[in-house]
């Protein structure tokens, strides 16, 4: 199964199971900024045991790896779990929606986009930038995360909510990376 087919099946399963979701990470930064290849799909999900059971039913072995214990542990701890397409090696990282202020804010601001004949819920460009900068800081300065944020900023520049960005840059303590990003950005 190709990555787009996997994404489509995951989205359809979540929608059918009434599990709110938001695609984040490199898939979204590629849509909003500069495309790049990635073997994982990152999603934030507001999932409970019922939704977990439906995921397990839709993605069974031997074609997929999805561990029930990992899902339940992630739900209990606001953690993450994986779904792996065994044949292609493509992976979906499901991050359970936390009660954190930034998580709740960005989840409430998700937007609907149509891509590859699919309707999907994705993070707003501002939240994609902020999350990428946050990951860059947490990983000790990941150039890949920073560049993803920079490209989204450059492409989305005219339509960004700058007040929202300024607020969260301070709250997330990513001022230095934000300053670097705005200094390096090539905007019109």
C-alpha positions in Angstrom: 0.0 0.0 0.0 1.3 3.4 -0.9 1.6 6.2 1.7 -1.3 8.1 0.2 -3.4 4.9 0.3 -2.4 4.3 3.9 -3.3 7.9 4.8 -6.7 7.6 3.1 -7.5 4.4 4.9 -6.4 5.9 8.3 -8.5 9.0 7.7 -11.5 7.0 6.7 -11.2 4.7 9.7 -10.9 7.7 12.1 -13.9 9.5 10.5 -16.0 6.3 10.5 -15.0 5.8 14.2 -15.8 9.5 15.0 -12.3 10.0 16.3 -11.3 13.7 15.9 -7.8 14.0 14.3 -5.3 16.5 12.9 -2.5 15.7 10.6 0.8 17.4 11.6 4.5 17.1 11.0 6.3 16.8 7.6 3.2 15.8 5.6 1.6 19.1 6.5 4.7 21.2 6.3 5.1 19.7 2.8 1.6 20.9 1.9 2.0 24.3 3.4 5.7 24.9 2.5 8.3 23.0 0.6 7.5 19.3 -0.3 9.9 16.7 1.0 9.6 12.9 1.3 8.9 11.3 4.6 8.1 7.7 5.7 6.0 8.7 8.6 2.7 10.5 9.0 2.1 12.3 12.3 -1.4 12.7 13.6 -2.9 14.1 16.8 -6.0 12.1 17.8 -8.6 12.6 20.5 -9.0 8.8 20.9 -10.7 6.6 23.5 -11.0 2.8 23.9 -13.9 2.6 21.4 -11.9 4.3 18.7 -8.9 2.1 19.5 -10.9 -1.0 19.0 -12.0 0.2 15.6 -8.4 1.0 14.5 -7.4 -2.5 15.6 -10.2 -4.0 13.5 -9.2 -2.0 10.4 -5.5 -2.6 10.6 -4.8 -6.3 11.3 -1.7 -8.5 11.1 0.1 -9.6 9.0 -0.3 -6.5 6.8 0.0 -4.1 9.6 1.6 -3.8 13.0 -0.6 -2.1 15.6 -0.4 -3.1 19.3 -3.4 -2.8 21.5 -1.4 -2.5 24.7 0.6 0.5 23.2 -2.6 2.2 22.2 -4.2 1.8 25.6 -1.0 2.9 27.4 -0.8 6.0 25.1 -4.4 6.9 25.9 -3.7 6.6 29.6 -0.5 8.6 29.5 -1.2 11.1 26.8 1.5 9.5 24.8 1.9 8.1 21.3 1.5 4.8 19.4 2.4 3.6 16.0 0.8 1.9 13.1 3.2 0.3 10.6 2.4 -0.9 7.1 4.6 -4.0 7.2 5.0 -4.2 3.4 6.0 -0.6 2.7 7.5 0.3 6.0 5.4 3.5 6.1 4.4 4.5 9.6 1.7 6.5 11.2 2.6 8.1 14.6 -0.5 8.8 16.6 0.0 11.4 19.3 -2.9 11.4 21.8 -4.3 14.9 22.3 -3.1 16.2 25.7 -4.7 18.8 28.0 -1.7 21.1 27.3 -2.6 24.6 26.4 -0.7 24.6 23.1 -2.0 21.2 22.1 -5.6 22.2 22.7 -5.1 25.5 20.9 -3.7 24.0 17.8 -6.2 21.2 17.7 -9.1 23.7 17.9 -7.6 25.7 15.0 -7.2 22.7 12.6 -8.3 23.4 9.1 -9.8 21.2 6.4 -7.9 20.9 3.1 -8.4 18.8 0.0 -5.3 17.0 -1.2 -5.0 13.9 -3.5 -8.8 13.7 -3.8 -9.0 13.5 0.0 -10.6 15.8 2.5 -8.3 16.0 5.6 -7.9 17.9 8.8 -4.5 19.5 9.2 -2.8 21.9 11.5 -3.1 25.6 10.6 0.2 27.1 9.1 1.0 29.1 12.3 0.7 25.9 14.4 2.8 23.9 11.9 5.6 26.6 12.2 5.4 26.7 16.0 5.4 22.9 16.4 8.3 22.6 14.0 10.3 25.2 15.9 9.4 23.5 19.2 10.6 20.2 17.9 13.8 21.8 16.6 14.5 23.2 20.1 13.6 19.9 21.8 15.9 17.9 19.5 18.9 20.2 20.1 18.6 22.3 16.9 17.3 19.9 14.1 18.0 21.6 10.8 15.3 19.6 9.1 12.6 20.8 11.6 13.8 24.4 11.3 13.9 24.4 7.5 10.4 22.9 7.4 9.2 25.8 9.6 11.1 28.4 7.5 9.6 27.2 4.3 6.0 27.2 5.7 6.6 30.7 6.9 7.9 31.9 3.5 5.1 30.3 1.5 2.3 31.3 3.9 3.8 34.7 4.9 1.0 37.1 3.8 -1.8 35.1 5.5 -0.2 34.3 8.8 -1.7 35.5 12.1 1.4 37.3 13.5 -0.2 38.1 16.9 -0.9 34.4 17.4 2.6 33.5 16.4 4.1 36.2 18.7 2.0 35.0 21.7 3.0 31.3 21.3 6.7 32.0 20.5 7.0 33.6 24.0 4.8 30.9 25.7 6.8 28.0 24.1 10.1 29.8 24.7 11.3 29.5 21.1 12.3 33.2 20.7 15.8 32.5 19.4 14.7 30.1 16.7 11.8 32.5 15.8 14.3 35.4 15.4 16.6 33.2 13.3 13.6 32.1 11.1 12.4 35.7 10.5 16.0 36.8 9.8 16.6 34.0 7.2 13.1 34.1 5.6 12.9 35.3 2.0 9.5 37.0 1.8 7.9 39.3 -0.7 
